[in-house]
Amino acid sequence: MITSRFTTIALALVLSLGLGVACSSDGDMNDGMSDESSMSSMASYDRAGFKTFVVDGRLWVFREGSEALMEYEKVGEPAKLVTRIGEGPEGMTIRSDSGETIDAYLAAR
């Protein structure tokens, strides 16, 4: 009961602060994107060998099957990241775990 009450209070606090973190019914945390919105945004920017996510107007790029992708899907934004402002498709800011990943993504057509 205490854990449930704490979870409810913590979730209310997070939502009131507008941090964009949501908790699903099974307790998994995600970055506030619904599965539908993340899938629709990924479809337009994915390239062979890469998986993409659009969050707050920024394009996150990861190599398919990479540890960085698994970490991102599990906990969100990685501790180490590279940002290139305006270098993504349609002038989007592009983010990834490494500059090499961004370069390879941009070279893939």
N, C-alpha and C positions, 0 to 999 in steps of 0.2 A: 504494500500500500504506500509506503514512504517513497519507494522507487518510482511508482506510477505518479505520485503527486509531484516529485522532483522533476520527472520528465515533462509533465504538463507545464510546470512553472518555467522550466528552461526553454521549452518550445515557445511559450507565450512571450518570453523575453526576447528570443531570437527574432520572432516575427514582428514584435513591436519595434525592434531596432532596424527592421528592414534589411536584414543581412542576406535575404534571398536563399536561405537554407530551408529545405523542407524535409519532413520525416514521413515516410510512407507507413502504411498500416503494419508492415512487418518490421518496422524499426530501422530500416536502412536509411542512411542520410544521402541526399543528393544535392546538387547545386541549385535547385529551384526550378530546373527545366523539366517540363513534362516529357515523357517518352516521345509523344507526338511532335513537340516542338523541336526536340533535339534531333529526331530522325529527319524531319523535313529540312532542317538547316544543314545537316550533314550531306544529304543527297546532292545538293547543288555545288558543294566544294570538295567532295572526296575525289581523290585521284588514285590510280593504281598503286597499291602498297602503302597507302596512308589512310588514316581515319581522322575526321575533323569534327569540331564542335564550335558552334557560334555561341558565345556568352558575352552579354553586354556589348554587342557589336564588334567583338574581337574574335578572330578566327584562331582557334587552338588546333595545332597540327601535331600528330604523332604517327610514328611508323606502326603499321599493323603488327600486332603480336609483341610489341616492345614492352619492357618493364615499365617504362615511363607511361605508356598508355594504361597498363593495368593499375598503376598507382593513381593516375588521374581519375579513372573510373571508380576506384575504391575510395579515395580520400579527397579528390579535388585538385586544386592548383598545386603543382609540384614545388618543392622548396627551392630548386634551382630552375630558373626560367630565362629565356631570351625573348625580348620584345623588339619587333621591327615595326615602327609606326608607318602606316600608309603603304607598306610594301606588299600586302596581300591582294587577292582578287578584289576588284571594285574599290581599290584604295583602302581596304580594311587594314587595321593593325593586326599583325600576325604574331602569335606566341607559340612557343614550344619549349621542350626541355633542352634543346641545343640549336646552335646556329646551323650546324650541318644538316639537321633534320629540315629546317626551314629552307635552306638552299636546295636540298634534294626535292622537296615538295614543289618549290617554285620552278625547278627545271623539268619536273614531270608534267607531261601534257597529254 
